Amino acid sequence: MSNQLYYHKCNDCLTPFSSTERHIDLCDCNGAVTFMGVVQGDKYVQTANRPICDGRCTHAHGPSCDCACMGANHGTGRVVMTVIREGKVVVVDPSKDIHDDMIRGYKYRELRDYAEKQFGELFALELKDKAAGNYVSRDRYLPMIRTRNELDKILTLRVYEKRQQKLFEFVIRSSKELSLK
């Protein structure tokens, strides 16, 4: 039996947690889980095998190399264990009720789905034309893309309170725009 701990973070409630299992699909809140790395002391570390030099050097077939290795790794295909991501392990209060995570996940998904619904209503004509393969003019297309990018950026925020605040602001602003239509 391995005593190795693996660090994870829920994509919905954003609760970090460790487990003896490397792969976990769902959090207690029913949100998808992201693997953050292996716990090493008070840090987590995620590694992968990567080329020693640029892939253009280590996977090269030709004779010339202008890489920093001065040709030592040219065409060898060598890879080394490289740290991709590392960070501090956040210790969560074990006495915290599991229902808190479930509520946070539920609140996030509800607000996210409402924001997505509003986006669909704001740009219903543009989305319909685009899906049908019809031309969408630049003055209609660019605001839709800007708004989509803004919403996507909000959804990728990794601090729960900030993400909820930005989503709420998006919903309020979208509601005003919908009332003007």
N, C-alpha and C positions, 0 to 999 in steps of 0.2 A: 504494500500500500504506500502510495506517494504522499508526502507531506507538503508537496508543492502547492502554492496558492496562486490562483489566476485572478486578475483584476478585470472587472467588467463595469459597464455603465449602461443604464437603460436609456433608450432614445426618447422615451416619452416622459417619464417622471424624472429623468436625469439623476436617479439615485445611483451612486457608485457602490459596488460591493465586491467582495472576494469570494472565491469558491475553490473547491478542490477539483472541479470539473473545468476543463479548458474551453469546452464549447457549450454554451447555454443559449437556447433559442429565445425564451420569453422570461421577462421579469414577473414579479408577483402582480404588477399592475396590468399585465398582459401586453406590455410594450416589447418591441424587439430589442435585443441586447447587442452591444458592441464590445468586442474583446479589446481590452486596452493593453494588456501585457502580463508578464510574469512578475509576481511580487518578489522583490529583493530588498529585504530590510524595510525601510519606510518609503521605498520608491517602486514604481512599476516600470518594466522595460519590455519593449517589443522589438524583436530582432528579425532579420531575414538575411538570406544569402544574396549578396550583391557582388557585381564585378569589382575587382580591386581598383581598376582604373575605369574610365569611361567605357561603356560597352563597345564603342567604335574601335577601341584599342584591343581589349581582351578577346573580342570576337572577330577581329580583322582577318582578312585573307591575303591582303597585299603586303608588300615589303616595307612600306614607309610608315613611320610613326613619329608624331610630333607631340606626344603625350608627356606628362611630367615624369613618367617612369623611364624615359629614354629608351624604350623598346624592350625593357625587361619582361613586361607582361604581354607583349604584343602577340596576339593570336593564341594565347594559352588557354583562354576560356576560364581562367581562375576566378573563383568567387570566395568571399570571406564573410563571416558572420558580422553584420553591421547593425548598429542600433538605429532603428527607424524612429522610435518615439519613446520618451521617458517622461515621467512626472512623479509628483508626490502622491502617495496613497492618502486618500481622505478617509479618516476613520469616522464611521457613522455610529451614532449612539445605538447600541444593541437593544436598549429598552424601548426604542421608538416603535410605535405600533405599525405593523405591516399595512394596516388600512390607510395610513397617511400616504404611502406610495401609491396605493390603488386609487385614492382620491386625486392625487396629483396627476397621475396618468389619465384618468377619466376627464378631468378638467382640461388638460392639454388637448386631448383628442377632440373634445367637444368644441373648444375654441378654434382649433385648427380646421375642423370640418366646416364650421360656420364661416371662417375666413375664405376657405376654398369655394364654398357655395356663393359667397358674395362676389368673389372674383369671376365666377362663371356667369353671374347675373350682370355684372358690370360690362363684360365683354361677350355677351351672348351672341350678338350678330357677328362679331369678328371671329369668334371660335367656330360658329356654324359655317361661315364662309370658308374659313381655313380648312375645316374638316371636309368640306365638299370639293376642295381643290380650287375654289374661286379666288380671284385676286382680292387682296385686302390692301387698301391704299396705305401709304406710308403714314399719313396723319392719323389713321386708326390703328395701324399695326404697332408703331413705336410706343404709344402709351400702354398698350396691352403688354408688350414685352418688358417695359420698365416696371410695371406693376407686378408681373409674374416674377421677375428677378428680385424685387423687393420682398415679396412674400417668401420666395425660396431662401433668401438670405436670413429672414426672420426664423424660418423653420430649422435652420442649421445652427442657431445659437445654442450654446451648451451650458448656459446658466438659466435655471428654471424661471426665476422671478423676472429676469430681463426678457426672456423669450415670451412669457405670458404678457408682460407689459407692452412689448412691441406688437404682439398679436392683437391685443385689445385696442391699441391705437390704430392699427390697420383696419380693424372692424369698424371703429367709430368713423374714421375717415371715409371708408367705403360706404357706410350707411348714409353719410351726408351726400356723397356723389350719386348714390342710387336715388335719393329723394329729389335730386335736381334733374334727373333724367325724365 
